């Protein structure tokens, strides 16, 4: 039996396939009383599609969201929220020629063996990046909840190919600049070089990968459920469920292996009457619990597997080696689309953990969302 759900209190079940009728999510456990409209979700879905058509797939789904259940008069009811978008820009004929020729880098071959050929292979089916629409839907609801409690989650591109963001950006720079360019980088100058890298790779019939960083601010201390539901473990699990993610690290991550304990430890200090650490090498998590410092996580995104260059494969119907040129519409770089997905994934886990720890109640009262209730009463 497969597992299409994640979370213990804020439970997200995603459904749909790349070339199926729709993709979407059912969210069970969202507190009642949260102001939520389709526009709230639509704003995040729109971030999946960078404006520069040259650096993304020619498949440009509008992804107009529909909320089917779980809200009434602009507020969540406590019932499961079901939201979806319809697949419109589907050209399944592009995949007829690869039925028996698994694409290198894709899940075509292991999926065919596991499901004995009954899986929908078109566009990657269930293993396509298209399913991340559901992640963004759930993340939009999660971010709305986090906003009520003062927690902010921001993701952005730090690397594409060999082009790297230098100095760590301020949160203000991230808010202002990230979605002002197609690669979702908070430094406009570096963003321009990243776009050039993608276009150069595309021209060569190839693809390129990169790194997405995500920062969560204002988390209370002690969020997490060690041992097996620790905060970093749960976040890493969700992030690895994002297709194309091949690595996850927190704080200094693998770089910490090069340091001594005296260099890697984060000394405690007092600042404005509050306990903080002078550095944040741990990335805001110690022993699987939030430390009160900003949570910092990075993901490595592999180059798009579908490329137009000729590659080796095997014809499964003949059991002999052959070659393949992948047809269809594909992104020369997945990283820009991955940014809102990473942000959504982290937010989703944080909400589940905050509910479990008692920081978010099952029903939001006037104290939590009073300003919204005031508006509703005026209406």
N, C-alpha and C positions, 0 to 999 in steps of 0.2 A: 504494500500500500504506500502510495506517495505521500509526501508532506507538503501541502500548499498553504500552511498557516504558520504564523510566528507570533509569539507573545503569550503571556499568561493572564494578564488582566485587560490589556489593550490588544486584542487579538485581531490580526489582519490575515484574511484569506484572499489570495489573488486568483483570478481565473482568466481564461482566454488564451489564444494563440496568435501568432503573427499574422496569419491569413484567415483566421476564423472570423466570425461575425463581429466580435467585440472583445475588449479587454477591460478589466475592472477589478474592484476590490470590495469585499465585505468587511466592515470594521465593527467588531463586537466588543463592547466594554467602554465605548466613549461616554464620558459622564454626560448626564442630562443637563440642559441649561447652557450649553455652549452656543454662542451665536455662530451660525454657519450657513453660507449660501453657496450656490454653484460658482459664483464669481470668485469666492475665496479659493476654491480648488482650481478654477480656470487660470487664475493668475500664475500659479506654479506650473501648470501643464504647459502654458505658453513659453516658459523658460527652457523647455526641452528642445525648442527649435531655433537655433541661431539664425540671425537674419541673412548672413552671407551664404547664399545658395551654393557657392563653389566649394565650401568646406564640409558640406553635409550631403546626405543621401538625397536623390531626386524624389524620394517618397516623402512628401510633405503633408502628413495628416494634420488636419486642423484640430483634432482631438477635443471636440466640444463635449464637455462633461455633462452627464445627467445624473442627478441624485434621485434614486428610486424609492428610498425608504430611510427612516431614521431621523427625519427633521419635520418640524411643524411650525409654521409661522416664523421661520428664520432661526429656530433654535433646535438643538439636538434633543431627542426625546428620551434617550437611554436605550432605545431599541437599536438593533443592528443597522448600520448605515451601509447601504448598497449604492455604489456609484460606478459608472462605466462610460466608456467612449466607444463609438462604433468604428470599425475598420472600413475605410472608404477607398483608399488608394492602393488597392490590391491587384497585382498582376501575377497571378500564380503560374502562368505559362513559362515564366522565366526559369522555373525550377524543374520542368519536365525532363530536361536532359541530364539532371544530376540524381535522379531517383536511385540509380545503382552505382553512382560515383560519389562517394562521400568527400565533402570538401575538407581539405587540410585545415586544421585549427578549429573546426566546428565539432559539434556533438553528433553530427549525422550518423557516424558509424556506431558508437556505443549506444545511442538511442535506438537505432534499428535493431541491434542485437537484444537490448533489454526488453523492448516492446514487441519484438518479433514482427516488425514491419507495420504494426497498426498505428504507430504515431504519425501525426501530421508533420511531414518534413518540410512543407512549403515555408520558405523564409526562416527556417530554423524552428518553426512551430513553437512549442513551449519553451524552447531554449534560446529564443530570440531576445534581443534587447528590447523588443516591442513590449514585453511583459512588464518592463519597468514603469510603464504608465500607471500600473496599479500601485507601485511603490510611491510614486509622486502623489497620487490621490490620497493614500493613507498619510503620507508625510505632510500634506497640506493641512489635514485635520489635526495632526499632531502639533504642527507649528502654531496653529491657532490656539491650541490648549497651552502650549509653552509660553506663548505671548502673554496670556492672562496671568501667568505666574512669574513673569519677568525673565524667562530663560530664552536666550537667542542662539540660533544655530545658523552658521554661515559657511558655505563651501565655495571654493574657487580653484582655478587651475594654477599649479605652480610649475609645471613642466610639460612640454610637448617635444618629443624627440630629445635632441641635445640642448634645446633652448630652455633655460632655467630662470625662474624668478629669483632675484638676488635677495635683498633685504626683506625680511618678513613685513608684510603690509599691516597697517593699522586697521582696526575694525571699521573705522570711518572710511578708509580707502576701499575696503572690501564692499561696504554698503553702496558707495557712490559709483564705483568703476566696474565692478565685476560684470554686470549685464549691459555695460555700455559698448561691449565688443563681442564678436562672435565666438571667441575662444574662452570667454569667461575668466579672464585674467585681470586682477585689479591694477596692474601696471600697463597703461596704454602702449608705451613704447615696446615693452616685452611682448605684449599681445600681438603687435604688428609682425614681429619676427616669428612668432608662433604660427600665425596665419601663413606666412611665406613658407615655413617648413611643411605645413600640411599641403599647400598647393603644389610644392615641388615634388612631394611624394606622390600626389595624385597624378601629376603629369607623367611620372615614371611608371604608372600602373601599380603603385604600391600603397602602403598605408603606414601610419605612425601611431605610437602610443604616448602615454604621459602619466602625470601624477596629479591627483586632486587632493587638496587639503581641506579639512573641515574643523571649525572651532566652535565649541559650545560654551557660552558664557553664563555666569550667574547661577550655576548649579549649586544646590545646597550640599553640605558635606555629608558623606555617608550613604550616597545613593549606590545601590548595587546589592546583589544577593549571592555572596560567595557560598559554596565554592564554584559550583557548576553554572550558576547564573550570574557570575560576577559581571560588572559593568562592561569591562573591556571585552570579555568573552562574548557577551550578547551582541555588542556592537560589531565585533569582528565577524560573527556568524551571519548577521544580516548583510554586512558589506560583501562578504564572499558569495552571497546569493545573487549579487548583481552580476549579470553576464559580463565577461571581459575583465573582471577584477582578479588579479593574480597575486596581490600582496597587500597586507595591512600592517601598519605600525603606529604606535602611540608615542607621543613625545619625541625623544631622540631616537627611539626605535633601534634599528640595527647599528646605528652610530654609537649607541651606548656600549656596545661590546668592545669598543676601542678605548673606552675611558677607564680610569680608576674610580674606585668608590668615592674618593674625596672630590672627584670632578663631577661625578654623575648625581650624587645626592643633592637634594634641594633643601638648603638650610631654612629653618623656620625663623620668621621675623615678625615684629609687631608693626602694623601700619594703620594709623588712624583708629587705634583701639581694636583692630581685628588681626587675627592670626593669618599670615600668608607665608609663602616661601619666596626667597629672593630669586630663585630660578624655577623653571618648570620643565626640567628634563623628563619627568615622569608623565608629562602630558595630562596632568589633572586626575590621574588614577593611581591609587596605591592599594595593593592587596585586593583589587577588584572593586574598590569603593572610590567614589568621587572625593577628591581632596579639598575642594573649594577653589582650586585654581582652574583656569580655563582648560577644558577638555580639548586636546589637540590630536587628531587622527589623520593619517594619510593613506591613500590607496594607490596602488600601481595598476594602471589600465593598459592592457596589452594592445598591440596594433590590431586594427580590424582584420579579421581572418579572411573575409571575402575581398580578394584582389583580382585584377584583370590579368596579371602575369600568369603564364602557363606554369602549372604545378603538377607534381606527380601524385597519382592516386591509384586505386584499384577498382576495376569494374567488377562489382560483386556478382553480377549475373553470369560472368564468364570466368571469374576468379583469376584474372590476369591483370598485370600492371598496365596502366594507361596514363594519359595526361588529361588535365582539365583546365579550362579557362572559365572562371565564375562570371556568369552573366547577371543582369539585374541592376538594382539601384542600391548602392552601398556607401557608407560613410568612409572617407579616406582617413578619418580620425574620430574615434568615439568619445574622446575626452570631453569636448564641449557639452554633449548631451548627458554625460555622466555626472556633471557638477550638480544639477538639481536633484538627481537620483541619490547621490551620496548624502546630500543635505537632508533629503526626505528620510533616508534609511536611518541616519543617526537620530533624527527627531522622533521617529517612530519608536525606537528602542528606549529613548529617554522617557517618553510618556509612559510606556509600560512599566519601567522601573520606578518612576516617580509615583505612580498609582500604587504599586506594590509596597512601596516604602511609606505610604500614607501622606505624601506631600500634596497629592491631588485627590480631592474627594470624589465619590461616585456621583454626587449631584452638586453642581456649581450654584452657590447661592448669590444673593445680592452683594455680599462682601467681595466675592471674586470677580463678578462681572457687572457690578452696579451701574457703570456708565451705559452699558448696553440696555439694561432694564429701564433706565431713565428715558432713553430714546424711545423704547417700545411703548412706555406709558404715555409719552407725548403724542405718539402716533394714534 
